[in-house]
Amino acid sequence: MNTFQYIMIGLAAFLGVPILINKLYSWTGGASVEPPPVENDSLVDVIDCWENLKRLCEKHQLNEAKEEIHKVFPLFAKTKGRS
C-alpha cells in the first residue's frame, strides 16, 4: 500500500470511530453522544411557551420571576402590568 491509501484509511477511521462509539452506547443503553436536535419553532410557538411560563410562575406564586420575564422578553408583553 502507498501513502495515499494509508491516509485514506486513517481518515475513514477518524470519521467512522465516533459513529461506532455512538452505536455501542445505544446498544448498551447508554446516553447518546450526539446532542438532541434543535427544532425550528415558529414565533407563535415561542410566544405560547412564554405565556405558559408566565402562567406557571403565577400558579406557583413566583411573582418576582413573572416580573423578570417581562425584562427578558419585553416585546412579547403588550403591557408590563398585564398578567
DAWOHU-V395041 format. One record per backbone hydrogen bond with DSSP energy under -0.5 kcal/mol. CO is the residue of the C=O (numbers start at 1). NH is the residue of the N-H. E is the energy in kcal/mol with one decimal. If there is no record, write none. Layout:
co:CO nh:NH e:E
co:CO nh:NH e:E
This chain:
co:2 nh:6 e:-1.7
co:3 nh:7 e:-2.4
co:4 nh:8 e:-2.3
co:5 nh:9 e:-2.3
co:6 nh:10 e:-2.4
co:7 nh:11 e:-2.5
co:8 nh:12 e:-2.4
co:9 nh:13 e:-2.3
co:10 nh:14 e:-2.3
co:11 nh:15 e:-2.0
co:12 nh:16 e:-2.3
co:13 nh:17 e:-2.4
co:14 nh:18 e:-0.5
co:15 nh:19 e:-0.5
co:16 nh:20 e:-2.1
co:17 nh:21 e:-2.6
co:18 nh:22 e:-2.2
co:19 nh:23 e:-2.1
co:20 nh:24 e:-2.4
co:21 nh:25 e:-2.3
co:22 nh:26 e:-2.1
co:23 nh:27 e:-2.3
co:24 nh:28 e:-2.0
co:25 nh:29 e:-0.5
co:25 nh:30 e:-2.5
co:26 nh:29 e:-0.6
co:37 nh:39 e:-0.5
co:39 nh:41 e:-1.1
co:42 nh:46 e:-1.9
co:43 nh:47 e:-2.5
co:44 nh:48 e:-2.2
co:45 nh:49 e:-2.1
co:46 nh:50 e:-2.1
co:47 nh:51 e:-2.6
co:48 nh:52 e:-2.3
co:49 nh:53 e:-2.3
co:50 nh:54 e:-2.1
co:51 nh:55 e:-2.4
co:52 nh:56 e:-2.5
co:53 nh:57 e:-2.1
co:54 nh:58 e:-2.2
co:55 nh:59 e:-2.6
co:56 nh:60 e:-2.1
co:57 nh:62 e:-3.5
co:58 nh:61 e:-1.3
co:61 nh:63 e:-1.0
co:62 nh:66 e:-2.1
co:63 nh:67 e:-1.9
co:64 nh:68 e:-2.0
co:65 nh:69 e:-1.6
co:66 nh:70 e:-0.8
co:67 nh:70 e:-0.5
co:67 nh:71 e:-0.7
co:68 nh:72 e:-1.9
co:69 nh:73 e:-2.7
co:73 nh:76 e:-1.1
co:73 nh:77 e:-0.6
co:74 nh:77 e:-0.6
co:79 nh:82 e:-0.7
